[in-house]
């Protein structure tokens, strides 16, 4: 059990009562006289995010009132309870009544306690929440642990989270769950036919590598997760601006999120054979950096002309996706902080996903809504395949012109998984630009909870 969660409400804890405009009159009338008078004198209003700490006769905290939007409010935030840790004093708490979704409220409470304290120590409040009735505390805990793992990895700066450090994190996770982990490093990538991973990462002092984790029964359905592990992205010779480079420590957010999802899967013991592939590189500038107009073979033999060295993520994923589909898994999921075009289209909070599998798309959307882990489908529009044409190679790594950048990036990667039974690509941001309930500013674990819920239903 994660230390945030109390196993039950048996131990003494402070009640949190949720109220809406519709329920407030009844709740108010049920309060004892002094508490009712205190609420009136304080001017408490049952609006979303409003709170009131109600004292007892001795001045100690007796209860908490917390406002929620109405159930039919189009702006209702299922993570509104994530505001609570910021306003509560240290102590143990429980939900006295059910919010709109007690499980999501409990997760929001826990997510909001996250602090990244590796370099700057702060004061951590000792807050604990009793597991709501009907919720699975162990499952809540593994989800929180996965989200915190991803946030920690993404928030760690590149001087302490280069390819060797990402490898160490992957090995530690594998060891924790009894999984196997192998790594191909440096020039061995060429010997074992991963030319694009090598080309992107060879300019950095810290060698590129391919991390390969396997777990579970080989006879079970195979699910392979592929995560972009660009530990820092200068843009290469097509170098980024200072503003564009500032947050590029998060360019390994796909890898971090896949490790978080892998933790949830292995901790739950889902009946599948899991594989996690992470090409880990730095896209750096030096005398041996790959160049615009260079042409490289890929693992599956497709030759790639480099239209822009800042479109490096799709290159390393191409080799990893080829390896993934070689054993014909039931499902391949790749995740990457891939394109600015995705953010222009949908903003930082709504990652797009791409798949040709209609059933998978519908199932994923259902779980994304249920988990408050928003996603939105964009099309793999075949009419844009021609935008990736090259006159001197089988394909270019970028499209001609500035249109449909997220779609053409996905189309590029589809070239390397076309034999796959089912493939899903997610173009995540992995970052919260400004704090929201349950989501502090900084690294964020997007889409893992929706995928975990989907996999639990398929292989639980």
C-alpha positions in Angstrom: 0.0 0.0 0.0 1.4 3.4 -1.0 2.0 5.5 2.2 -0.6 8.1 1.1 -3.4 5.5 1.5 -4.8 4.2 4.8 -6.1 0.7 4.3 -9.5 1.5 5.8 -11.4 4.2 7.7 -11.2 2.2 10.9 -8.5 4.5 12.4 -9.4 8.0 13.5 -9.4 10.5 10.6 -11.0 13.8 9.7 -14.1 13.5 7.5 -14.2 15.4 4.2 -17.7 16.1 3.1 -18.3 16.9 -0.6 -21.0 19.4 -1.4 -22.6 20.8 -4.6 -25.0 23.7 -5.0 -27.8 21.0 -5.1 -26.7 19.1 -2.0 -25.5 21.9 0.2 -28.8 22.8 1.8 -29.3 19.2 3.1 -25.7 19.0 4.3 -25.9 22.3 6.0 -29.1 21.4 7.8 -27.4 18.2 9.0 -24.5 20.1 10.6 -24.5 20.6 14.4 -25.4 24.1 15.4 -21.9 25.5 16.0 -20.6 24.1 12.7 -23.6 25.5 10.8 -23.0 28.9 12.4 -19.3 28.7 11.6 -20.0 27.9 7.9 -22.5 30.8 7.7 -20.1 33.3 9.4 -17.3 32.2 7.1 -19.3 32.8 4.0 -18.8 29.3 2.7 -20.2 28.7 -0.8 -20.6 25.3 -2.4 -18.7 26.1 -5.5 -16.1 23.9 -7.2 -12.8 24.0 -5.4 -14.0 26.0 -2.3 -13.2 24.5 1.1 -13.9 25.2 4.7 -11.9 23.8 7.7 -14.5 23.4 10.5 -13.2 23.4 14.1 -14.7 21.6 17.1 -15.4 23.3 20.4 -11.7 23.0 21.4 -10.5 24.6 18.2 -9.3 21.3 16.7 -10.1 20.4 13.1 -13.3 18.5 13.2 -14.3 18.2 9.5 -13.7 19.6 6.1 -16.3 20.9 3.6 -15.3 20.8 0.0 -17.3 22.2 -3.0 -17.7 20.4 -6.3 -19.3 21.3 -9.5 -22.7 19.8 -10.3 -22.8 16.3 -11.8 -24.1 17.8 -15.1 -21.7 20.8 -15.2 -19.8 20.6 -18.5 -16.8 22.1 -16.7 -16.8 19.5 -13.9 -13.3 18.4 -13.1 -13.1 14.8 -11.8 -9.7 15.7 -10.2 -11.1 18.7 -8.3 -10.2 16.9 -5.0 -6.6 17.3 -6.0 -6.9 20.8 -4.5 -7.2 19.3 -1.0 -3.6 18.5 -0.2 -2.7 22.1 -0.8 -5.2 23.4 1.8 -5.3 20.7 4.4 -3.0 20.5 7.5 -1.1 17.3 8.1 -3.1 14.4 9.2 -5.4 11.5 8.3 -8.6 12.0 6.3 -11.5 10.1 4.9 -14.4 10.8 2.5 -17.5 11.2 4.6 -19.7 11.0 1.5 -19.1 10.0 -2.1 -17.8 12.7 -4.6 -18.8 12.2 -8.2 -16.2 9.4 -8.6 -14.6 8.4 -5.3 -11.8 6.4 -7.0 -10.7 9.3 -9.2 -11.0 11.7 -6.3 -8.7 9.5 -4.2 -6.2 9.3 -7.1 -6.4 13.1 -7.5 -5.7 13.5 -3.7 -2.6 11.3 -4.0 -1.3 12.8 -7.2 -1.4 16.3 -5.6 0.9 15.2 -2.9 3.8 14.7 -5.4 6.9 16.8 -4.8 10.1 16.7 -6.9 12.7 17.1 -4.1 15.9 15.7 -5.5 17.7 19.1 -5.7 15.7 21.3 -3.4 14.3 20.1 -0.2 10.9 21.3 0.9 8.5 20.7 3.7 6.4 17.6 3.0 3.1 17.5 4.9 2.2 14.0 6.2 -1.1 13.6 4.6 -2.9 10.2 4.4 -6.3 9.3 2.9 -8.4 6.3 3.8 -9.2 4.1 0.7 -12.8 4.9 -0.2 -15.4 2.2 0.1 -15.4 -0.1 -2.9 -12.0 1.0 -4.2 -8.9 -1.3 -4.5 -6.2 0.3 -2.4 -3.5 -1.9 -3.9 -4.4 -0.8 -7.4 -4.6 2.8 -6.4 -1.1 2.5 -5.0 0.4 0.9 -8.0 -1.0 3.6 -10.3 0.3 6.4 -8.0 3.7 4.7 -7.9 3.8 4.6 -11.7 2.8 8.2 -12.1 5.3 9.4 -9.5 8.0 7.3 -11.3 7.3 8.9 -14.6 7.2 12.4 -13.1 10.5 11.9 -11.3 12.2 10.6 -14.5 10.9 13.5 -16.7 11.7 16.2 -14.1 15.3 15.0 -13.6 17.6 17.2 -15.8 19.6 15.7 -18.5 22.9 16.0 -16.7 21.5 13.3 -14.3 19.2 11.6 -16.8 21.2 10.7 -19.8 21.0 7.3 -21.7 23.0 5.5 -19.0 20.8 6.9 -16.2 17.6 5.9 -18.1 19.1 2.5 -18.5 19.7 2.3 -14.8 16.1 3.3 -14.1 14.9 0.6 -16.5 17.2 -2.0 -14.9 16.0 -1.1 -11.4 12.4 -1.5 -12.4 13.1 -4.8 -14.1 14.9 -6.1 -11.1 12.0 -5.1 -8.8 9.6 -7.2 -10.8 11.8 -10.1 -11.7 11.9 -9.1 -15.4 14.9 -9.6 -17.8 16.7 -6.6 -19.1 19.3 -6.5 -21.9 20.9 -3.4 -23.5 22.8 -2.8 -26.8 25.2 0.1 -26.5 27.3 2.2 -28.9 28.7 0.7 -32.0 27.1 -2.7 -31.1 23.9 -1.0 -32.4 25.5 -1.1 -35.9 26.6 -4.7 -35.5 23.1 -5.7 -34.4 21.3 -3.7 -37.1 19.9 -0.6 -35.4 21.5 2.0 -37.7 19.0 4.8 -37.1 19.3 4.7 -33.3 23.1 4.8 -33.7 23.0 7.7 -36.2 20.9 9.9 -34.0 22.8 9.3 -30.8 26.4 8.9 -32.0 27.3 12.6 -31.6 26.8 12.6 -27.8 29.5 11.8 -25.2 27.1 9.3 -23.6 26.6 6.5 -26.0 23.2 5.6 -27.6 21.6 2.4 -26.6 18.5 0.1 -27.0 17.0 -1.0 -23.7 14.9 -4.3 -23.9 12.8 -5.5 -20.9 10.8 -8.7 -21.0 8.4 -10.1 -18.4 5.8 -12.7 -18.1 4.9 -16.1 -19.6 6.1 -16.5 -23.2 2.9 -18.4 -24.0 0.7 -15.5 -23.0 -0.5 -12.8 -25.5 2.4 -10.5 -26.3 2.1 -6.8 -25.7 5.1 -4.6 -26.6 5.6 -1.0 -25.4 8.0 1.3 -27.2 9.0 4.6 -25.7 11.0 7.4 -27.2 14.0 8.0 -24.9 15.7 11.2 -26.2 17.2 12.3 -23.0 18.0 15.7 -24.4 17.2 17.2 -27.8 19.2 20.1 -29.1 17.7 19.6 -32.5 21.0 18.4 -33.8 22.6 20.4 -36.6 19.1 21.9 -37.3 19.5 23.3 -33.8 16.5 24.5 -31.8 16.1 28.0 -30.5 16.7 28.7 -26.8 13.0 28.7 -26.1 12.5 25.4 -28.1 15.4 23.8 -26.3 14.5 24.8 -22.7 12.3 21.9 -21.8 14.0 19.2 -23.8 14.9 17.2 -20.8 11.3 16.0 -21.1 12.0 14.5 -24.6 12.3 11.1 -22.9 8.8 11.4 -21.6 7.6 8.5 -23.8 10.1 6.2 -22.3 9.3 7.4 -18.8 5.6 6.9 -19.3 6.1 3.4 -20.7 8.2 2.5 -17.7 5.3 3.8 -15.5 2.8 1.7 -17.4 5.1 -1.4 -17.2 5.3 -1.0 -13.5 1.5 -1.0 -13.3 1.2 -4.1 -15.5 3.9 -6.1 -13.7 2.7 -5.1 -10.2 -0.8 -6.2 -11.1 0.4 -9.4 -12.6 -1.6 -9.1 -15.8 -1.8 -12.3 -17.9 0.4 -11.1 -20.8 3.9 -11.3 -22.0 5.3 -7.8 -21.7 8.2 -6.3 -23.7 9.4 -2.7 -23.3 11.8 -1.3 -25.9 13.4 2.1 -25.2 15.9 3.6 -27.7 17.8 6.0 -25.5 19.9 8.7 -27.1 20.9 12.4 -26.9 20.5 14.4 -30.0 23.7 16.4 -29.8 25.9 18.5 -32.0 29.5 17.5 -32.7 31.7 16.7 -35.7 30.2 13.3 -36.2 26.5 14.4 -35.9 24.1 13.2 -38.6 23.3 15.8 -41.2 20.4 17.1 -43.3 20.3 15.2 -46.6 22.2 12.2 -45.1 20.7 8.9 -46.1 20.6 5.9 -43.7 19.2 2.4 -43.9 16.8 1.4 -41.2 16.5 -2.0 -39.5 13.9 -3.2 -42.0 15.8 -2.0 -45.0 13.9 1.2 -45.8 16.3 3.9 -46.7 15.6 7.3 -45.0 16.7 10.7 -46.2 17.2 13.2 -43.4 15.1 16.2 -44.1 15.6 17.7 -40.6 17.8 16.5 -37.8 15.2 17.8 -35.3 12.8 15.0 -36.4 15.0 12.4 -34.6 12.4 10.7 -32.4 10.7 9.0 -35.3 14.0 7.7 -36.5 15.0 5.9 -33.3 11.4 4.6 -33.0 11.5 3.2 -36.5 14.3 0.7 -35.6 12.6 -0.1 -32.3 9.2 -0.6 -33.9 10.7 -2.9 -36.5 12.2 -5.0 -33.7 8.9 -5.0 -31.9 6.9 -6.4 -34.8 9.4 -9.1 -35.6 7.9 -11.4 -33.0 4.4 -10.5 -34.1 2.8 -9.4 -30.8 -0.9 -9.0 -30.3 -0.4 -5.2 -29.7 2.3 -2.7 -30.1 2.0 0.7 -28.4 4.5 3.4 -29.0 4.6 6.6 -27.0 6.6 9.7 -27.8 7.0 13.4 -27.2 7.1 13.6 -31.0 5.7 16.8 -32.6 4.9 20.4 -31.9 2.1 20.0 -34.4 0.2 17.8 -32.0 0.3 20.6 -29.4 -0.8 23.2 -32.0 -3.7 21.0 -32.9 -4.8 19.8 -29.4 -2.8 21.7 -26.8 -0.7 20.3 -23.9 -3.5 18.4 -22.0 -5.0 16.4 -24.8 -2.6 14.0 -26.5 -3.6 12.6 -29.9 -3.4 8.9 -30.7 -3.3 7.1 -34.1 -4.3 3.6 -35.0 -6.0 1.6 -37.8 -7.6 -0.7 -35.3 -11.2 0.6 -34.9 -12.0 -1.6 -32.0 -8.9 -0.6 -30.2 -9.6 3.1 -30.8 -13.1 2.9 -29.4 -11.9 0.9 -26.4 -9.1 3.4 -25.7 -11.5 6.4 -25.8 -13.9 4.7 -23.4 -11.1 4.1 -20.9 -9.6 7.6 -21.4 -12.9 9.2 -20.4 -13.4 6.8 -17.5 -9.9 7.4 -16.1 -9.9 11.2 -16.7 -6.8 10.6 -18.8 -7.9 12.5 -21.9 -6.9 11.4 -25.4 -8.2 12.3 -28.9 -7.9 10.3 -32.1 -6.4 11.8 -35.2 -6.4 10.0 -38.6 -3.7 8.0 -40.3 -4.7 9.8 -43.5 -3.2 7.8 -46.4 -3.6 10.8 -48.7 -0.7 12.4 -46.9 1.8 9.5 -47.5 3.1 11.3 -50.6 4.3 14.2 -48.4 7.0 11.9 -47.2 8.4 11.1 -50.6 12.1 11.5 -51.3 13.7 11.7 -54.7 16.8 9.8 -53.6 15.7 7.4 -50.8 12.6 5.3 -50.0 11.3 8.0 -47.6 12.1 11.3 -46.0 11.8 11.7 -42.3 9.8 14.9 -42.6 7.0 16.0 -44.8 7.2 18.6 -47.6 5.7 21.8 -46.2 4.3 22.5 -42.8 0.9 20.8 -42.9 -0.3 17.9 -40.8 2.9 17.4 -38.9 1.6 15.0 -36.3 -0.2 12.9 -38.9 2.8 12.7 -41.2 5.1 11.7 -38.3 2.6 8.9 -37.5 2.5 7.9 -41.2 6.3 7.7 -41.2 6.3 5.3 -38.3 3.6 3.2 -39.8 6.0 2.2 -42.5 7.9 0.2 -39.9 5.0 -1.7 -38.3 2.7 -2.4 -41.3 2.8 -6.2 -40.7 1.8 -5.7 -37.0 -1.6 -7.1 -35.9 -2.5 -4.0 -34.0 -0.5 -0.8 -33.5 -1.2 2.3 -31.5 0.9 5.5 -31.5 0.5 8.3 -28.9 2.0 11.7 -29.4 2.2 13.0 -25.8 3.4 16.3 -24.3 4.5 14.7 -20.9 4.4 18.1 -19.2 2.0 20.3 -17.3 2.9 23.9 -18.2 0.9 25.4 -15.3 -0.4 23.7 -12.2 -3.9 22.2 -12.2 -5.7 20.1 -9.5 -3.7 16.8 -9.0 -1.2 17.9 -11.8 1.6 20.1 -10.5 3.7 22.0 -13.0 6.4 19.9 -14.6 6.7 16.3 -15.9 3.4 14.4 -16.4 2.4 10.8 -17.0 -0.1 11.2 -19.8 -2.1 8.3 -21.3 -0.6 5.5 -19.1 -3.7 5.2 -16.9 -6.1 4.9 -19.9 -3.9 2.2 -21.4 -3.5 0.4 -18.1 -7.3 0.2 -17.7 -7.7 -1.1 -21.2 -5.0 -3.8 -20.6 -6.6 -4.8 -17.3 -9.9 -5.4 -19.0 -8.2 -7.5 -21.7 -5.7 -9.4 -19.6 -6.7 -8.9 -16.0 
